[in-house]
Amino acid sequence: MNPEPSPPPRPRPGQLQDVGDRLSHAFRLIQAPPVPQDRASPPARHLNTNPETVGEDLLKLVLTLVELLRQLIERQALRRVDAGDLTDAQEEELGATLLALHDTLSDLCTEHGYALEDLNLDLGPLGPLLPPRE
């Protein structure tokens, strides 16, 4: 008999709050343009999950989505810096916020046995969700 795998350790509430706060702060700093209201959302898809690993799978999915958002905010920040839309103080604050988010996300990954490189989704014919690391 194989012993049942122990569930992954739960993140400390403060860590999740830190990630959320930093992500929220980065969003506020970027201030994306409004999205047109006339776009319809695609229909939801059914997910097949293994009941024994659903908690771990969900954690990895959330970490992947946070990494995707971090990368998107970082790209938008670089565009804004290149366009000269930000003051030096705003650039400094945004850089510090993104670095802190990256560090917190790395810490969460390490705590749960992942590397940042493990965070990705295979979208079938569309390829991976996250671009390859440079």
C-alpha positions as CSV (number, residue, x, y, z in Angstrom):
1,M,0.0,0.0,0.0
2,N,1.3,3.4,-0.9
3,P,0.7,6.1,1.7
4,E,-1.5,8.9,0.5
5,P,0.4,12.0,-0.6
6,S,0.1,14.8,1.9
7,P,-1.7,17.8,0.8
8,P,0.4,20.8,-0.3
9,P,1.0,23.3,2.6
10,R,-1.5,26.1,2.6
11,P,-0.1,29.6,1.9
12,R,-0.1,31.8,4.8
13,P,-2.9,34.4,4.6
14,G,-0.4,37.2,4.8
15,Q,1.5,36.0,1.8
16,L,-1.6,35.8,-0.4
17,Q,-2.6,39.3,0.8
18,D,0.9,40.5,-0.1
19,V,0.6,39.1,-3.7
20,G,-2.9,40.6,-4.0
21,D,-1.9,43.9,-2.7
22,R,1.2,44.2,-5.0
23,L,-0.8,43.0,-8.0
24,S,-3.6,45.5,-7.2
25,H,-1.0,48.3,-6.8
26,A,0.7,47.5,-10.1
27,F,-2.7,47.6,-11.8
28,R,-3.5,51.0,-10.4
29,L,-0.1,52.3,-11.5
30,I,-0.6,51.1,-15.1
31,Q,-4.2,52.4,-15.5
32,A,-5.2,50.5,-18.6
33,P,-7.7,52.1,-21.1
34,P,-11.3,51.0,-20.7
35,V,-12.5,47.9,-22.5
36,P,-15.4,48.3,-25.0
37,Q,-18.7,47.1,-23.5
38,D,-19.9,45.5,-26.7
39,R,-17.6,42.5,-26.5
40,A,-19.3,39.2,-25.6
41,S,-17.4,36.8,-23.3
42,P,-16.7,33.3,-24.6
43,P,-18.7,30.4,-23.1
44,A,-17.3,28.6,-20.1
45,R,-15.6,25.2,-20.6
46,H,-15.9,22.1,-18.5
47,L,-12.7,21.2,-16.5
48,N,-11.7,17.6,-15.8
49,T,-10.0,17.4,-12.5
50,N,-8.6,14.7,-10.3
51,P,-10.2,14.9,-6.9
52,E,-7.0,13.9,-5.2
53,T,-4.9,16.7,-6.7
54,V,-7.6,19.4,-7.2
55,G,-6.1,21.7,-4.4
56,E,-2.6,21.5,-5.8
57,D,-3.9,22.0,-9.4
58,L,-5.9,25.0,-8.3
59,L,-2.9,26.6,-6.5
60,K,-0.7,26.1,-9.6
61,L,-3.4,27.6,-11.8
62,V,-3.7,30.7,-9.6
63,L,0.0,31.1,-9.4
64,T,0.2,30.8,-13.2
65,L,-2.5,33.5,-13.7
66,V,-0.7,35.8,-11.3
67,E,2.5,35.3,-13.2
68,L,0.7,36.0,-16.5
69,L,-0.7,39.3,-15.1
70,R,2.7,40.2,-13.7
71,Q,4.3,39.7,-17.1
72,L,1.5,41.7,-18.8
73,I,1.8,44.6,-16.4
74,E,5.6,44.5,-16.8
75,R,5.3,44.7,-20.6
76,Q,2.8,47.6,-20.3
77,A,5.1,49.4,-17.9
78,L,8.0,49.0,-20.3
79,R,5.9,50.5,-23.1
80,R,4.9,53.4,-20.9
81,V,8.6,54.0,-19.9
82,D,9.7,53.9,-23.6
83,A,6.9,56.3,-24.5
84,G,8.0,58.7,-21.7
85,D,4.5,58.6,-20.1
86,L,5.9,58.1,-16.6
87,T,7.9,60.4,-14.3
88,D,11.1,59.1,-12.8
89,A,9.3,58.6,-9.4
90,Q,6.5,56.6,-11.1
91,E,9.1,54.5,-12.9
92,E,10.9,53.8,-9.6
93,E,7.7,52.9,-7.8
94,L,6.5,50.7,-10.5
95,G,9.8,48.9,-10.8
96,A,9.9,48.3,-7.0
97,T,6.3,47.1,-7.0
98,L,6.9,44.6,-9.9
99,L,10.2,43.4,-8.3
100,A,8.4,42.8,-4.9
101,L,5.6,40.9,-6.7
102,H,8.1,38.8,-8.5
103,D,9.9,38.0,-5.3
104,T,6.7,37.2,-3.4
105,L,5.5,34.9,-6.3
106,S,8.9,33.2,-6.3
107,D,8.7,32.6,-2.6
108,L,5.2,31.1,-2.9
109,C,6.3,28.8,-5.7
110,T,9.3,27.6,-3.7
111,E,7.2,27.1,-0.6
112,H,4.9,24.8,-2.7
113,G,7.5,23.0,-4.6
114,Y,7.3,24.8,-7.9
115,A,9.7,27.0,-9.9
116,L,8.5,30.0,-11.9
117,E,9.3,27.9,-15.0
118,D,6.7,25.3,-13.9
119,L,3.9,27.9,-14.2
120,N,2.4,27.6,-17.6
121,L,-0.6,26.1,-19.3
122,D,-0.6,24.2,-22.5
123,L,-3.3,25.7,-24.8
124,G,-3.1,22.9,-27.3
125,P,-2.7,24.2,-30.9
126,L,-2.3,27.7,-29.6
127,G,0.9,26.8,-27.7
128,P,1.8,27.7,-24.1
129,L,0.0,30.5,-22.2
130,L,3.2,32.1,-21.0
131,P,6.0,33.0,-23.5
132,P,9.4,31.2,-23.1
133,R,11.8,32.8,-20.6
134,E,14.5,34.9,-22.2
